[in-house]
Amino acid sequence: MTPRFSMVGQHAFGKRTNDAIFRAGAAADQAVARHGRDRVVNGSVGLILDDKEQLAVLPTVSEVIRGLAAVDFASYSPFLGSPEFRAAVKSFLFGDELPDAHLEVVATPGATGALRNAFWNYLDVGDSVLVPDWRWSPYDTIATEHLRRIETFQLFTADRQFTLEPLEQQLEHLFARQPRVLVVINDPCHNPTGYDMTDDEWSQLMTLLRRTVQDPERRLTLFIDAPYLDYAARGEQAKSLFRALTPLPRNLLVTIGYSISKSLTLYGLRTGAFIGMSQDRGVLEEFAEVNGASARGVWTNVPRAGMRLCSILHGDQALTTRVVQEREELRGMLRHRATMFLKEAGEVGLELMPYRSGFFMSIPTPDPERLAAALAEEQLFVVPMELGIRLAISGIATHKIPGLAAIIKRSQQRLQT
């Protein structure tokens, strides 16, 4: 076969988009066109649809954004984000749990922009990023795009218990090869399992990380990927995880990815932030400098409309209260769907990864692609991952939940025969 003629650089040769999440969504859309929406269950959608299968947008958010002046859509914004937006992020993210540390906020195009900056600025070319084995698959794409590699640590034991021992082992393994390590923790409402770490588990994690950086030559960055924080089952109490983050050694930087996509139901507006936390003011000055430079070199600035929206909400307690109440309705709908599915899964003997809250559940299976294909024949569309399949209850109308666990269990059994 004649080699393909190429014009791209060596680092880009052979690159293509083959995202399992969007692939499953496209297949579901095709099935809807053929069979009708009532006969199809799209369990791939990583956003909240109401029970009419329409995008659920918080009414107050829709009202405020429609009332923005033209300048709030059309004008440029500072590389780091507007001061009002950065103050709003601190307030919305931490609530009453503001850490006793220096903080810096840099605006990014969604939490993905924050991940991009973390992968690029806190590792060297060829270094590995440490992520859980059960993970959001685009971590791999972001790493590859930025000339980094992915290494994983086991998140649960064989009997489905949360564990930190594999993380500690992998940290030592990586520090033997590279002076800088970046570890990603997706919590709460872990994507893809829906697991929430307890406060005690967060304390254990931070104790582990502090112990790991006792060697002053090591540089460790923790990235907390927390876009689903506002949908945690514990509500505002979930922010108690921030108590465990301090004190921080100088060579341990905590960073957080924030997004209004989930918290304010504006997935396409691509507005978020990269938050840095350190006991060393100089480390945070550097954080602002390097990530501001990255903004200028990659996207320049993020949509002003999203930042202005956050600023308005932050400055008006009545509007904020309405948003919180409206979001609680969506959180309640998620809880109801999850309770229905978990009950049926228990009745039919369907094994799940530990779930506590959030958009997603995961079912372990030895052949995820094969199981996903079998479910597609039943007009149930899920996302195949490395260790199992992901089911997004966030996008499944409540009346379509009954029977899904039984369909998955039957498909598993059929594949085993």
The 8 nearest C-alpha neighbors of each residue, nearest first, counted from 0:
[[1, 2, 3, 4, 5, 13, 12, 6],
 [0, 2, 3, 4, 5, 13, 6, 12],
 [3, 1, 0, 4, 5, 13, 12, 6],
 [2, 4, 5, 1, 0, 13, 6, 12],
 [5, 3, 2, 6, 1, 7, 12, 13],
 [6, 4, 7, 3, 12, 8, 2, 13],
 [5, 7, 8, 4, 12, 9, 11, 3],
 [8, 6, 5, 12, 11, 9, 10, 13],
 [7, 9, 11, 10, 12, 6, 5, 13],
 [8, 10, 12, 11, 7, 13, 6, 5],
 [9, 11, 8, 12, 146, 7, 14, 13],
 [12, 10, 8, 9, 14, 7, 13, 144],
 [13, 11, 9, 14, 10, 7, 8, 5],
 [14, 12, 11, 15, 10, 9, 7, 5],
 [13, 15, 12, 11, 16, 10, 144, 143],
 [16, 14, 17, 13, 12, 11, 18, 140],
 [15, 17, 18, 14, 140, 19, 21, 22],
 [16, 18, 19, 15, 22, 21, 20, 14],
 [17, 19, 20, 21, 16, 22, 137, 136],
 [18, 20, 22, 21, 23, 382, 17, 383],
 [21, 19, 23, 22, 18, 382, 43, 24],
 [20, 22, 24, 23, 18, 19, 25, 43],
 [23, 21, 19, 25, 20, 24, 18, 26],
 [24, 22, 26, 20, 21, 25, 382, 19],
 [23, 25, 21, 27, 22, 26, 43, 28],
 [24, 26, 28, 22, 27, 23, 21, 29],
 [27, 25, 23, 29, 24, 28, 30, 22],
 [28, 26, 30, 24, 25, 29, 41, 380],
 [27, 29, 31, 25, 30, 26, 24, 32],
 [30, 28, 32, 26, 27, 31, 25, 33],
 [29, 31, 27, 33, 32, 28, 34, 26],
 [30, 32, 35, 36, 28, 34, 33, 29],
 [31, 33, 29, 30, 35, 34, 28, 36],
 [34, 32, 30, 31, 35, 29, 28, 36],
 [35, 33, 31, 30, 32, 38, 36, 39],
 [34, 36, 31, 37, 38, 32, 33, 39],
 [35, 37, 31, 39, 38, 34, 32, 40],
 [36, 38, 35, 39, 40, 34, 31, 399],
 [39, 37, 36, 35, 34, 40, 378, 31],
 [40, 38, 378, 36, 37, 31, 379, 41],
 [41, 39, 379, 42, 378, 380, 395, 38],
 [40, 42, 380, 43, 27, 379, 39, 395],
 [43, 41, 391, 381, 390, 380, 44, 40],
 [42, 44, 381, 391, 41, 382, 24, 23],
 [45, 43, 394, 46, 42, 391, 41, 24],
 [46, 44, 391, 43, 393, 394, 358, 47],
 [45, 47, 44, 393, 394, 48, 261, 358],
 [48, 46, 393, 394, 55, 54, 49, 45],
 [49, 47, 54, 394, 52, 53, 55, 393],
 [48, 50, 52, 51, 55, 53, 54, 396],
 [49, 51, 396, 52, 397, 48, 53, 398],
 [50, 52, 49, 53, 396, 48, 54, 397],
 [53, 51, 48, 49, 50, 396, 54, 394],
 [52, 54, 48, 49, 51, 55, 50, 47],
 [53, 55, 48, 56, 47, 49, 52, 46],
 [54, 56, 48, 49, 47, 53, 57, 264],
 [57, 55, 264, 58, 54, 61, 265, 60],
 [56, 58, 60, 59, 325, 61, 264, 55],
 [59, 57, 61, 60, 56, 62, 325, 322],
 [60, 58, 62, 61, 57, 322, 63, 321],
 [59, 61, 63, 57, 62, 58, 64, 263],
 [60, 62, 58, 59, 64, 63, 65, 57],
 [63, 61, 59, 65, 60, 64, 58, 66],
 [64, 62, 66, 60, 65, 61, 59, 67],
 [63, 65, 66, 67, 61, 62, 60, 308],
 [66, 64, 62, 63, 67, 61, 60, 68],
 [65, 67, 63, 64, 62, 68, 61, 69],
 [68, 66, 64, 65, 71, 69, 63, 304],
 [67, 69, 70, 71, 66, 72, 65, 64],
 [70, 68, 71, 72, 73, 67, 74, 66],
 [69, 71, 73, 72, 74, 68, 67, 303],
 [72, 70, 304, 69, 68, 303, 73, 67],
 [73, 71, 304, 70, 69, 303, 74, 68],
 [72, 74, 70, 71, 69, 75, 303, 304],
 [73, 75, 70, 72, 71, 76, 303, 69],
 [76, 74, 303, 73, 77, 300, 302, 301],
 [75, 77, 303, 300, 80, 78, 81, 74],
 [78, 76, 80, 79, 81, 300, 75, 299],
 [79, 77, 300, 80, 291, 299, 294, 295],
 [80, 78, 105, 106, 77, 291, 81, 287],
 [81, 79, 106, 77, 78, 105, 76, 82],
 [80, 82, 84, 83, 77, 85, 76, 79],
 [83, 81, 85, 84, 86, 80, 79, 87],
 [84, 82, 86, 81, 85, 310, 87, 306],
 [85, 83, 87, 310, 81, 306, 86, 82],
 [84, 86, 88, 82, 87, 83, 104, 81],
 [85, 87, 83, 89, 84, 88, 82, 90],
 [88, 86, 84, 90, 85, 89, 313, 310],
 [89, 87, 85, 91, 90, 86, 92, 84],
 [90, 88, 86, 92, 87, 91, 93, 85],
 [89, 91, 87, 94, 88, 92, 93, 86],
 [92, 90, 88, 94, 89, 93, 87, 313],
 [93, 91, 89, 90, 88, 94, 257, 238],
 [92, 94, 96, 97, 90, 89, 91, 95],
 [95, 93, 90, 96, 91, 92, 97, 238],
 [94, 96, 97, 93, 90, 238, 235, 239],
 [97, 95, 93, 94, 98, 241, 239, 238],
 [96, 98, 93, 95, 94, 99, 241, 89],
 [99, 97, 100, 96, 241, 242, 245, 244],
 [98, 100, 97, 245, 101, 246, 278, 242],
 [101, 99, 278, 98, 277, 102, 276, 245],
 [100, 102, 277, 276, 278, 280, 103, 279],
 [103, 101, 276, 275, 100, 277, 104, 283],
 [102, 104, 275, 274, 283, 276, 287, 105],
 [103, 105, 274, 85, 273, 272, 275, 106],
 [106, 104, 79, 273, 272, 80, 274, 107],
 [105, 107, 272, 80, 79, 271, 273, 104],
 [106, 108, 272, 271, 112, 109, 113, 301],
 [109, 107, 269, 270, 112, 301, 271, 110],
 [110, 108, 271, 270, 269, 258, 111, 112],
 [109, 111, 256, 113, 258, 112, 257, 271],
 [112, 110, 114, 109, 113, 115, 108, 256],
 [111, 113, 115, 107, 108, 110, 114, 109],
 [112, 114, 273, 110, 116, 111, 115, 256],
 [115, 113, 111, 117, 112, 116, 118, 110],
 [114, 116, 112, 118, 113, 117, 119, 111],
 [117, 115, 119, 113, 114, 118, 120, 112],
 [116, 118, 114, 120, 115, 119, 121, 113],
 [119, 117, 115, 116, 120, 121, 114, 122],
 [120, 118, 116, 117, 121, 122, 115, 145],
 [119, 121, 117, 116, 122, 118, 289, 290],
 [120, 122, 117, 119, 118, 181, 123, 220],
 [123, 121, 120, 179, 119, 126, 118, 180],
 [122, 124, 126, 125, 121, 119, 120, 179],
 [125, 123, 126, 146, 147, 122, 145, 119],
 [124, 126, 147, 146, 123, 148, 127, 122],
 [127, 125, 147, 123, 124, 122, 148, 128],
 [126, 128, 148, 149, 147, 150, 129, 125],
 [127, 129, 149, 181, 150, 148, 182, 130],
 [128, 130, 182, 150, 151, 181, 149, 183],
 [129, 131, 151, 183, 182, 150, 128, 152],
 [132, 130, 152, 151, 133, 134, 154, 153],
 [131, 133, 151, 153, 152, 134, 154, 130],
 [134, 132, 131, 191, 154, 386, 135, 192],
 [135, 133, 131, 132, 136, 191, 190, 130],
 [134, 136, 137, 190, 138, 191, 133, 139],
 [135, 137, 138, 139, 134, 384, 140, 19],
 [138, 136, 140, 139, 135, 141, 18, 142],
 [139, 137, 141, 136, 140, 135, 142, 134],
 [138, 140, 137, 142, 141, 136, 149, 143],
 [139, 141, 137, 143, 142, 138, 144, 136],
 [142, 140, 144, 138, 143, 139, 137, 145],
 [143, 141, 147, 139, 145, 140, 144, 148],
 [144, 142, 146, 140, 145, 147, 141, 139],
 [143, 145, 141, 142, 146, 140, 147, 11],
 [144, 146, 142, 143, 147, 141, 119, 118],
 [147, 145, 143, 124, 144, 125, 142, 148],
 [146, 148, 142, 125, 126, 143, 145, 127],
 [149, 147, 127, 142, 128, 126, 143, 125],
 [148, 150, 128, 127, 139, 129, 151, 142],
 [151, 149, 129, 128, 127, 130, 148, 152],
 [152, 150, 130, 132, 131, 129, 149, 153],
 [151, 153, 131, 166, 165, 132, 154, 130],
 [152, 154, 132, 165, 155, 131, 151, 166],
 [155, 153, 131, 162, 161, 152, 132, 133],
 [156, 154, 161, 160, 159, 162, 153, 157],
 [155, 157, 159, 160, 158, 162, 161, 154],
 [156, 158, 159, 155, 160, 153, 161, 154],
 [157, 159, 156, 160, 155, 161, 352, 353],
 [160, 158, 156, 155, 157, 352, 161, 353],
 [159, 161, 155, 156, 158, 162, 157, 353],
 [162, 160, 155, 154, 156, 159, 163, 196],
 [161, 163, 155, 164, 154, 160, 156, 165],
 [164, 162, 166, 165, 167, 204, 161, 154],
 [163, 165, 167, 166, 162, 168, 153, 169],
 [166, 164, 168, 167, 152, 163, 153, 169],
 [167, 165, 169, 163, 152, 164, 168, 170],
 [166, 168, 170, 164, 165, 169, 171, 163],
 [169, 167, 165, 171, 166, 170, 172, 164],
 [170, 168, 172, 166, 171, 167, 173, 165],
 [171, 169, 167, 173, 172, 168, 166, 174],
 [170, 172, 174, 168, 169, 173, 175, 167],
 [171, 173, 169, 170, 175, 174, 168, 176],
 [174, 172, 170, 175, 176, 171, 177, 169],
 [173, 175, 177, 171, 176, 172, 178, 170],
 [174, 176, 173, 172, 177, 171, 178, 170],
 [177, 175, 174, 173, 178, 172, 126, 171],
 [176, 178, 174, 179, 173, 175, 126, 180],
 [179, 177, 217, 174, 218, 180, 176, 216],
 [180, 178, 218, 177, 219, 122, 217, 181],
 [181, 179, 219, 220, 218, 182, 178, 122],
 [180, 182, 220, 128, 221, 219, 129, 183],
 [183, 181, 129, 221, 130, 222, 128, 220],
 [182, 184, 222, 130, 223, 221, 129, 185],
 [183, 185, 223, 224, 186, 222, 182, 130],
 [186, 184, 224, 189, 223, 225, 183, 187],
 [187, 185, 189, 225, 188, 184, 195, 224],
 [186, 188, 195, 189, 228, 231, 225, 185],
 [189, 187, 357, 193, 356, 195, 186, 194],
 [190, 188, 193, 186, 194, 185, 187, 192],
 [191, 189, 192, 135, 193, 188, 359, 134],
 [190, 192, 359, 189, 193, 389, 134, 361],
 [193, 191, 360, 361, 190, 194, 189, 359],
 [194, 192, 189, 188, 354, 356, 357, 359],
 [193, 195, 354, 189, 355, 192, 188, 353],
 [196, 194, 187, 188, 355, 186, 197, 189],
 [197, 195, 200, 187, 194, 201, 198, 186],
 [196, 198, 200, 199, 201, 195, 240, 202],
 [199, 197, 201, 200, 240, 202, 196, 239],
 [198, 200, 202, 197, 201, 203, 196, 204],
 [201, 199, 203, 197, 202, 198, 196, 204],
 [200, 202, 204, 198, 199, 203, 243, 205],
 [201, 203, 199, 243, 205, 200, 204, 206],
 [204, 202, 200, 206, 201, 205, 207, 199],
 [205, 203, 201, 207, 202, 206, 200, 208],
 [204, 206, 208, 207, 202, 203, 209, 201],
 [205, 207, 203, 209, 204, 208, 202, 210],
 [206, 208, 204, 210, 205, 209, 211, 203],
 [209, 207, 211, 205, 210, 206, 204, 212],
 [210, 208, 206, 211, 212, 207, 205, 213],
 [209, 211, 207, 208, 213, 212, 206, 205],
 [210, 212, 208, 209, 213, 207, 214, 170],
 [213, 211, 214, 209, 210, 217, 215, 208],
 [212, 214, 210, 211, 215, 209, 217, 248],
 [213, 215, 212, 216, 217, 211, 210, 218],
 [216, 214, 217, 213, 212, 250, 218, 249],
 [217, 215, 214, 218, 178, 212, 250, 213],
 [216, 218, 215, 178, 214, 212, 179, 219],
 [217, 219, 179, 250, 178, 251, 180, 216],
 [220, 218, 251, 180, 179, 181, 250, 252],
 [219, 221, 252, 181, 251, 253, 180, 222],
 [220, 222, 253, 182, 254, 181, 183, 252],
 [223, 221, 254, 183, 255, 224, 182, 184],
 [224, 222, 255, 184, 225, 185, 183, 254],
 [223, 225, 185, 256, 255, 184, 222, 226],
 [224, 226, 228, 186, 227, 223, 256, 185],
 [227, 225, 258, 257, 228, 261, 224, 256],
 [228, 226, 230, 225, 229, 188, 261, 187],
 [229, 227, 225, 230, 231, 187, 226, 188],
 [228, 230, 227, 231, 262, 234, 235, 226],
 [231, 229, 228, 227, 330, 357, 232, 234],
 [232, 230, 233, 234, 356, 228, 229, 188],
 [231, 233, 356, 234, 230, 355, 357, 330],
 [234, 232, 236, 237, 231, 235, 230, 356],
 [235, 233, 236, 231, 232, 237, 229, 230],
 [234, 236, 237, 238, 233, 229, 94, 239],
 [235, 237, 238, 233, 234, 239, 240, 231],
 [236, 238, 235, 239, 233, 234, 240, 231],
 [239, 237, 240, 236, 235, 241, 93, 96],
 [238, 240, 241, 237, 242, 236, 96, 198],
 [241, 239, 238, 242, 198, 243, 201, 237],
 [240, 242, 239, 243, 244, 238, 96, 98],
 [243, 241, 240, 239, 244, 98, 96, 245],
 [242, 244, 202, 241, 240, 245, 201, 205],
 [245, 243, 241, 242, 205, 246, 247, 240],
 [246, 244, 247, 243, 242, 99, 98, 100],
 [245, 247, 244, 248, 278, 100, 99, 243],
 [246, 248, 245, 278, 251, 249, 277, 244],
 [249, 247, 251, 250, 246, 209, 278, 212],
 [248, 250, 251, 279, 247, 278, 277, 252],
 [249, 251, 218, 248, 219, 252, 217, 212],
 [252, 250, 219, 248, 249, 220, 247, 218],
 [251, 253, 220, 277, 276, 221, 250, 219],
 [254, 252, 221, 276, 220, 275, 222, 251],
 [255, 253, 275, 222, 274, 221, 276, 223],
 [256, 254, 223, 274, 222, 273, 224, 257],
 [255, 257, 110, 224, 273, 113, 225, 272],
 [258, 256, 272, 271, 110, 226, 225, 255],
 [259, 257, 271, 110, 109, 260, 226, 270],
 [258, 260, 262, 263, 261, 271, 270, 265],
 [261, 259, 266, 265, 264, 258, 263, 262],
 [260, 262, 264, 259, 263, 227, 226, 258],
 [261, 263, 259, 229, 264, 260, 258, 227],
 [262, 264, 259, 261, 265, 260, 57, 60],
 [265, 263, 261, 260, 56, 266, 262, 57],
 [266, 264, 260, 263, 268, 267, 259, 261],
 [265, 267, 260, 268, 264, 269, 261, 259],
 [266, 268, 269, 265, 260, 270, 264, 109],
 [267, 269, 265, 266, 270, 305, 302, 260],
 [270, 268, 109, 108, 267, 266, 271, 260],
 [269, 271, 109, 108, 305, 268, 259, 107],
 [272, 270, 109, 258, 107, 257, 110, 108],
 [271, 273, 106, 107, 257, 105, 256, 274],
 [272, 274, 113, 256, 105, 104, 255, 106],
 [273, 275, 104, 255, 254, 103, 272, 105],
 [276, 274, 254, 103, 102, 253, 104, 283],
 [275, 277, 102, 253, 101, 254, 252, 100],
 [278, 276, 279, 101, 252, 100, 247, 283],
 [277, 279, 100, 101, 247, 249, 280, 248],
 [280, 278, 277, 281, 282, 249, 283, 101],
 [279, 281, 283, 282, 101, 284, 278, 277],
 [280, 282, 284, 283, 279, 285, 286, 277],
 [281, 283, 285, 279, 280, 284, 286, 277],
 [284, 282, 286, 280, 285, 281, 103, 287],
 [285, 283, 281, 287, 286, 282, 288, 280],
 [284, 286, 288, 282, 283, 287, 289, 281],
 [287, 285, 283, 284, 288, 289, 290, 282],
 [288, 286, 284, 290, 285, 291, 289, 283],
 [287, 289, 285, 291, 286, 290, 292, 284],
 [290, 288, 292, 291, 286, 287, 285, 293],
 [289, 291, 293, 292, 287, 288, 286, 294],
 [290, 292, 294, 288, 293, 289, 79, 287],
 [293, 291, 289, 295, 290, 294, 296, 288],
 [294, 292, 290, 296, 291, 295, 297, 289],
 [293, 295, 299, 291, 297, 292, 298, 296],
 [294, 296, 299, 292, 293, 297, 298, 78],
 [295, 297, 293, 294, 292, 299, 298, 291],
 [296, 298, 294, 295, 293, 299, 292, 300],
 [297, 299, 294, 300, 295, 296, 301, 293],
 [300, 298, 295, 294, 78, 297, 296, 301],
 [301, 299, 78, 298, 76, 294, 77, 302],
 [300, 302, 108, 107, 303, 270, 106, 299],
 [303, 301, 304, 305, 270, 300, 306, 268],
 [302, 304, 306, 305, 71, 76, 72, 307],
 [305, 303, 72, 307, 71, 302, 306, 308],
 [306, 304, 308, 307, 303, 270, 302, 309],
 [305, 307, 303, 309, 84, 308, 304, 310],
 [306, 308, 310, 304, 309, 305, 303, 311],
 [307, 309, 305, 311, 306, 310, 304, 64],
 [310, 308, 312, 306, 307, 311, 313, 84],
 [309, 311, 307, 313, 84, 308, 83, 312],
 [312, 310, 314, 308, 313, 309, 307, 315],
 [313, 311, 309, 315, 314, 319, 310, 318],
 [314, 312, 310, 311, 87, 315, 309, 319],
 [313, 315, 311, 312, 310, 316, 87, 319],
 [316, 314, 312, 318, 317, 313, 319, 311],
 [317, 315, 319, 318, 320, 314, 313, 312],
 [316, 318, 320, 319, 315, 321, 312, 322],
 [319, 317, 321, 320, 316, 315, 312, 322],
 [318, 320, 316, 322, 321, 317, 312, 323],
 [321, 319, 323, 317, 318, 322, 316, 324],
 [320, 322, 318, 324, 319, 323, 325, 317],
 [323, 321, 319, 325, 320, 324, 326, 59],
 [322, 324, 326, 320, 321, 325, 327, 319],
 [325, 323, 327, 321, 326, 322, 320, 328],
 [326, 324, 322, 328, 327, 323, 321, 57],
 [325, 327, 323, 329, 328, 324, 322, 330],
 [328, 326, 330, 324, 329, 325, 331, 323],
 [327, 329, 331, 326, 325, 330, 332, 324],
 [330, 328, 332, 326, 331, 327, 333, 325],
 [329, 331, 327, 333, 332, 328, 230, 326],
 [332, 330, 334, 328, 329, 333, 327, 335],
 [331, 333, 329, 335, 330, 334, 336, 328],
 [332, 334, 330, 336, 331, 335, 337, 393],
 [335, 333, 331, 337, 332, 336, 338, 330],
 [334, 336, 332, 338, 333, 337, 331, 339],
 [337, 335, 333, 339, 338, 334, 397, 332],
 [336, 338, 334, 340, 339, 335, 341, 333],
 [339, 337, 335, 341, 336, 340, 334, 342],
 [340, 338, 336, 342, 337, 341, 335, 343],
 [339, 341, 337, 343, 342, 338, 344, 336],
 [340, 342, 344, 338, 343, 339, 337, 345],
 [343, 341, 345, 339, 340, 344, 338, 346],
 [342, 344, 346, 340, 345, 341, 404, 347],
 [345, 343, 349, 341, 404, 347, 346, 342],
 [346, 344, 348, 342, 343, 347, 341, 349],
 [345, 347, 343, 344, 348, 342, 349, 341],
 [348, 346, 344, 345, 349, 405, 343, 408],
 [349, 347, 345, 346, 344, 350, 408, 343],
 [350, 348, 344, 408, 347, 345, 351, 404],
 [349, 351, 348, 362, 352, 363, 344, 345],
 [352, 350, 362, 361, 353, 349, 363, 360],
 [351, 353, 361, 192, 362, 354, 159, 363],
 [354, 352, 194, 351, 192, 159, 355, 193],
 [355, 353, 193, 194, 192, 356, 352, 360],
 [356, 354, 194, 193, 195, 353, 232, 188],
 [357, 355, 193, 232, 188, 231, 354, 194],
 [356, 358, 188, 193, 359, 230, 231, 227],
 [357, 359, 393, 391, 392, 193, 45, 356],
 [360, 358, 391, 193, 191, 390, 357, 192],
 [359, 361, 192, 390, 193, 389, 191, 354],
 [362, 360, 389, 192, 352, 388, 351, 390],
 [361, 363, 351, 388, 387, 352, 350, 364],
 [364, 362, 387, 386, 361, 388, 351, 352],
 [363, 365, 387, 366, 367, 386, 362, 388],
 [366, 364, 367, 386, 387, 363, 370, 385],
 [365, 367, 369, 364, 368, 370, 387, 386],
 [368, 366, 387, 383, 370, 369, 388, 364],
 [369, 367, 371, 383, 370, 366, 372, 384],
 [368, 370, 372, 371, 367, 366, 373, 414],
 [369, 371, 373, 367, 372, 368, 374, 366],
 [372, 370, 374, 368, 373, 369, 383, 367],
 [371, 373, 375, 369, 370, 374, 368, 376],
 [374, 372, 370, 376, 375, 371, 369, 410],
 [373, 375, 377, 371, 379, 376, 372, 370],
 [374, 376, 378, 372, 379, 377, 380, 373],
 [375, 377, 374, 373, 378, 372, 379, 380],
 [376, 378, 374, 375, 379, 373, 406, 39],
 [379, 377, 375, 39, 376, 40, 380, 374],
 [380, 378, 40, 375, 374, 377, 41, 39],
 [381, 379, 41, 375, 42, 27, 23, 43],
 [380, 382, 42, 43, 390, 389, 371, 23],
 [381, 383, 389, 388, 20, 43, 23, 19],
 [384, 382, 388, 367, 368, 371, 387, 389],
 [385, 383, 387, 388, 386, 367, 382, 389],
 [384, 386, 387, 383, 367, 133, 132, 388],
 [387, 385, 384, 363, 364, 367, 365, 133],
 [388, 386, 363, 364, 367, 384, 362, 385],
 [387, 389, 383, 362, 382, 384, 361, 367],
 [390, 388, 361, 382, 360, 381, 191, 383],
 [389, 391, 42, 360, 381, 359, 361, 392],
 [392, 390, 359, 42, 393, 43, 358, 394],
 [393, 391, 395, 394, 358, 359, 390, 42],
 [394, 392, 47, 358, 391, 395, 46, 333],
 [393, 395, 48, 47, 44, 392, 391, 46],
 [396, 394, 392, 393, 42, 397, 41, 399],
 [397, 395, 50, 399, 398, 52, 49, 394],
 [396, 398, 399, 400, 336, 50, 395, 335],
 [397, 399, 396, 400, 401, 50, 395, 336],
 [400, 398, 397, 396, 401, 395, 40, 403],
 [399, 401, 397, 398, 403, 402, 340, 336],
 [402, 400, 403, 399, 398, 340, 339, 343],
 [401, 403, 405, 404, 406, 400, 343, 399],
 [404, 402, 406, 405, 401, 400, 407, 340],
 [405, 403, 407, 344, 406, 402, 343, 408],
 [404, 406, 408, 402, 403, 407, 409, 347],
 [407, 405, 403, 409, 404, 408, 410, 402],
 [406, 408, 410, 404, 405, 409, 411, 403],
 [407, 409, 405, 411, 410, 406, 349, 404],
 [410, 408, 412, 406, 411, 407, 405, 413],
 [409, 411, 413, 407, 412, 408, 406, 414],
 [412, 410, 408, 414, 409, 413, 407, 415],
 [413, 411, 409, 415, 414, 410, 408, 416],
 [412, 414, 410, 415, 411, 416, 409, 408],
 [415, 413, 411, 412, 416, 410, 370, 369],
 [414, 416, 412, 413, 411, 410, 409, 365],
 [415, 413, 414, 412, 411, 410, 409, 408]]
